[in-house]
Amino acid sequence: MSRILIDLPDAQVEELAVLVEAEQRPRAAVIRDAIEAYISLHKRARGTEVFGLWKTRKIDGLEYQQELRSEW
């Protein structure tokens, strides 16, 4: 496990302290969970950006690819 140093605004540190106290968990564990949730959210977002991209097109994707390559 690696260590990193980050700067947080005082307001975030105070909110984090409230969460740590409420959950009775170490601050590092709460931060790790927050980072994992952020990464998971953005992994899903990246995948959905291209999923179904061709569904509104009138031409088949393979047909389109072959048409483009025929120009070469």
PyMOL commands that place a pseudoatom at each C-alpha (Angstrom):
pseudoatom trace, name=CA, resn=MET, resi=1, chain=A, elem=C, hetatm=0, pos=[0.000, 0.000, 0.000]
pseudoatom trace, name=CA, resn=SER, resi=2, chain=A, elem=C, hetatm=0, pos=[1.291, 3.441, -0.935]
pseudoatom trace, name=CA, resn=ARG, resi=3, chain=A, elem=C, hetatm=0, pos=[1.007, 6.667, 0.983]
pseudoatom trace, name=CA, resn=ILE, resi=4, chain=A, elem=C, hetatm=0, pos=[0.041, 9.933, -0.618]
pseudoatom trace, name=CA, resn=LEU, resi=5, chain=A, elem=C, hetatm=0, pos=[-0.111, 13.486, 0.643]
pseudoatom trace, name=CA, resn=ILE, resi=6, chain=A, elem=C, hetatm=0, pos=[-3.094, 15.637, -0.264]
pseudoatom trace, name=CA, resn=ASP, resi=7, chain=A, elem=C, hetatm=0, pos=[-4.260, 19.103, 0.706]
pseudoatom trace, name=CA, resn=LEU, resi=8, chain=A, elem=C, hetatm=0, pos=[-7.906, 19.476, 1.710]
pseudoatom trace, name=CA, resn=PRO, resi=9, chain=A, elem=C, hetatm=0, pos=[-9.832, 22.615, 2.558]
pseudoatom trace, name=CA, resn=ASP, resi=10, chain=A, elem=C, hetatm=0, pos=[-10.658, 22.956, 6.240]
pseudoatom trace, name=CA, resn=ALA, resi=11, chain=A, elem=C, hetatm=0, pos=[-14.364, 22.527, 5.505]
pseudoatom trace, name=CA, resn=GLN, resi=12, chain=A, elem=C, hetatm=0, pos=[-13.732, 19.100, 3.935]
pseudoatom trace, name=CA, resn=VAL, resi=13, chain=A, elem=C, hetatm=0, pos=[-11.549, 18.034, 6.848]
pseudoatom trace, name=CA, resn=GLU, resi=14, chain=A, elem=C, hetatm=0, pos=[-14.316, 19.020, 9.252]
pseudoatom trace, name=CA, resn=GLU, resi=15, chain=A, elem=C, hetatm=0, pos=[-16.963, 17.125, 7.261]
pseudoatom trace, name=CA, resn=LEU, resi=16, chain=A, elem=C, hetatm=0, pos=[-14.652, 14.126, 7.101]
pseudoatom trace, name=CA, resn=ALA, resi=17, chain=A, elem=C, hetatm=0, pos=[-14.228, 14.238, 10.882]
pseudoatom trace, name=CA, resn=VAL, resi=18, chain=A, elem=C, hetatm=0, pos=[-18.015, 14.148, 11.277]
pseudoatom trace, name=CA, resn=LEU, resi=19, chain=A, elem=C, hetatm=0, pos=[-18.222, 11.047, 9.058]
pseudoatom trace, name=CA, resn=VAL, resi=20, chain=A, elem=C, hetatm=0, pos=[-15.361, 9.348, 10.866]
pseudoatom trace, name=CA, resn=GLU, resi=21, chain=A, elem=C, hetatm=0, pos=[-17.025, 9.955, 14.220]
pseudoatom trace, name=CA, resn=ALA, resi=22, chain=A, elem=C, hetatm=0, pos=[-20.447, 8.827, 13.020]
pseudoatom trace, name=CA, resn=GLU, resi=23, chain=A, elem=C, hetatm=0, pos=[-19.135, 5.642, 11.419]
pseudoatom trace, name=CA, resn=GLN, resi=24, chain=A, elem=C, hetatm=0, pos=[-16.534, 4.924, 14.113]
pseudoatom trace, name=CA, resn=ARG, resi=25, chain=A, elem=C, hetatm=0, pos=[-13.991, 4.061, 11.430]
pseudoatom trace, name=CA, resn=PRO, resi=26, chain=A, elem=C, hetatm=0, pos=[-10.451, 5.241, 10.740]
pseudoatom trace, name=CA, resn=ARG, resi=27, chain=A, elem=C, hetatm=0, pos=[-10.171, 8.358, 8.585]
pseudoatom trace, name=CA, resn=ALA, resi=28, chain=A, elem=C, hetatm=0, pos=[-7.944, 6.527, 6.104]
pseudoatom trace, name=CA, resn=ALA, resi=29, chain=A, elem=C, hetatm=0, pos=[-10.609, 3.839, 5.596]
pseudoatom trace, name=CA, resn=VAL, resi=30, chain=A, elem=C, hetatm=0, pos=[-13.293, 6.439, 4.902]
pseudoatom trace, name=CA, resn=ILE, resi=31, chain=A, elem=C, hetatm=0, pos=[-11.014, 8.200, 2.398]
pseudoatom trace, name=CA, resn=ARG, resi=32, chain=A, elem=C, hetatm=0, pos=[-10.138, 4.893, 0.683]
pseudoatom trace, name=CA, resn=ASP, resi=33, chain=A, elem=C, hetatm=0, pos=[-13.847, 4.082, 0.335]
pseudoatom trace, name=CA, resn=ALA, resi=34, chain=A, elem=C, hetatm=0, pos=[-14.548, 7.541, -1.098]
pseudoatom trace, name=CA, resn=ILE, resi=35, chain=A, elem=C, hetatm=0, pos=[-11.778, 7.180, -3.677]
pseudoatom trace, name=CA, resn=GLU, resi=36, chain=A, elem=C, hetatm=0, pos=[-12.981, 3.692, -4.626]
pseudoatom trace, name=CA, resn=ALA, resi=37, chain=A, elem=C, hetatm=0, pos=[-16.524, 5.004, -5.126]
pseudoatom trace, name=CA, resn=TYR, resi=38, chain=A, elem=C, hetatm=0, pos=[-15.208, 7.857, -7.282]
pseudoatom trace, name=CA, resn=ILE, resi=39, chain=A, elem=C, hetatm=0, pos=[-13.141, 5.494, -9.432]
pseudoatom trace, name=CA, resn=SER, resi=40, chain=A, elem=C, hetatm=0, pos=[-16.051, 3.056, -9.852]
pseudoatom trace, name=CA, resn=LEU, resi=41, chain=A, elem=C, hetatm=0, pos=[-18.387, 5.861, -10.878]
pseudoatom trace, name=CA, resn=HIS, resi=42, chain=A, elem=C, hetatm=0, pos=[-15.984, 7.138, -13.502]
pseudoatom trace, name=CA, resn=LYS, resi=43, chain=A, elem=C, hetatm=0, pos=[-15.192, 3.677, -14.856]
pseudoatom trace, name=CA, resn=ARG, resi=44, chain=A, elem=C, hetatm=0, pos=[-18.893, 3.128, -15.526]
pseudoatom trace, name=CA, resn=ALA, resi=45, chain=A, elem=C, hetatm=0, pos=[-19.245, 6.576, -17.085]
pseudoatom trace, name=CA, resn=ARG, resi=46, chain=A, elem=C, hetatm=0, pos=[-16.409, 5.912, -19.516]
pseudoatom trace, name=CA, resn=GLY, resi=47, chain=A, elem=C, hetatm=0, pos=[-18.003, 2.662, -20.630]
pseudoatom trace, name=CA, resn=THR, resi=48, chain=A, elem=C, hetatm=0, pos=[-21.409, 4.188, -21.258]
pseudoatom trace, name=CA, resn=GLU, resi=49, chain=A, elem=C, hetatm=0, pos=[-20.070, 7.000, -23.422]
pseudoatom trace, name=CA, resn=VAL, resi=50, chain=A, elem=C, hetatm=0, pos=[-19.636, 4.662, -26.388]
pseudoatom trace, name=CA, resn=PHE, resi=51, chain=A, elem=C, hetatm=0, pos=[-22.091, 1.875, -25.634]
pseudoatom trace, name=CA, resn=GLY, resi=52, chain=A, elem=C, hetatm=0, pos=[-24.907, 1.969, -28.175]
pseudoatom trace, name=CA, resn=LEU, resi=53, chain=A, elem=C, hetatm=0, pos=[-23.249, 4.655, -30.263]
pseudoatom trace, name=CA, resn=TRP, resi=54, chain=A, elem=C, hetatm=0, pos=[-24.526, 3.149, -33.545]
pseudoatom trace, name=CA, resn=LYS, resi=55, chain=A, elem=C, hetatm=0, pos=[-28.096, 2.412, -32.456]
pseudoatom trace, name=CA, resn=THR, resi=56, chain=A, elem=C, hetatm=0, pos=[-29.526, 5.517, -34.167]
pseudoatom trace, name=CA, resn=ARG, resi=57, chain=A, elem=C, hetatm=0, pos=[-27.568, 5.081, -37.399]
pseudoatom trace, name=CA, resn=LYS, resi=58, chain=A, elem=C, hetatm=0, pos=[-29.250, 3.708, -40.496]
pseudoatom trace, name=CA, resn=ILE, resi=59, chain=A, elem=C, hetatm=0, pos=[-26.145, 1.845, -41.713]
pseudoatom trace, name=CA, resn=ASP, resi=60, chain=A, elem=C, hetatm=0, pos=[-24.687, -1.301, -40.191]
pseudoatom trace, name=CA, resn=GLY, resi=61, chain=A, elem=C, hetatm=0, pos=[-21.344, -0.716, -38.450]
pseudoatom trace, name=CA, resn=LEU, resi=62, chain=A, elem=C, hetatm=0, pos=[-19.519, -3.394, -40.455]
pseudoatom trace, name=CA, resn=GLU, resi=63, chain=A, elem=C, hetatm=0, pos=[-20.976, -2.091, -43.700]
pseudoatom trace, name=CA, resn=TYR, resi=64, chain=A, elem=C, hetatm=0, pos=[-19.810, 1.414, -42.803]
pseudoatom trace, name=CA, resn=GLN, resi=65, chain=A, elem=C, hetatm=0, pos=[-16.317, 0.145, -42.005]
pseudoatom trace, name=CA, resn=GLN, resi=66, chain=A, elem=C, hetatm=0, pos=[-16.084, -1.720, -45.315]
pseudoatom trace, name=CA, resn=GLU, resi=67, chain=A, elem=C, hetatm=0, pos=[-17.266, 1.379, -47.193]
pseudoatom trace, name=CA, resn=LEU, resi=68, chain=A, elem=C, hetatm=0, pos=[-14.546, 3.489, -45.569]
pseudoatom trace, name=CA, resn=ARG, resi=69, chain=A, elem=C, hetatm=0, pos=[-11.874, 0.907, -46.322]
pseudoatom trace, name=CA, resn=SER, resi=70, chain=A, elem=C, hetatm=0, pos=[-12.937, 0.635, -49.945]
pseudoatom trace, name=CA, resn=GLU, resi=71, chain=A, elem=C, hetatm=0, pos=[-11.661, 4.201, -50.384]
pseudoatom trace, name=CA, resn=TRP, resi=72, chain=A, elem=C, hetatm=0, pos=[-8.111, 3.046, -49.655]
for i in range(1, 72): cmd.bond("trace and resi %d" % i, "trace and resi %d" % (i + 1))
show_as sticks, trace
zoom trace
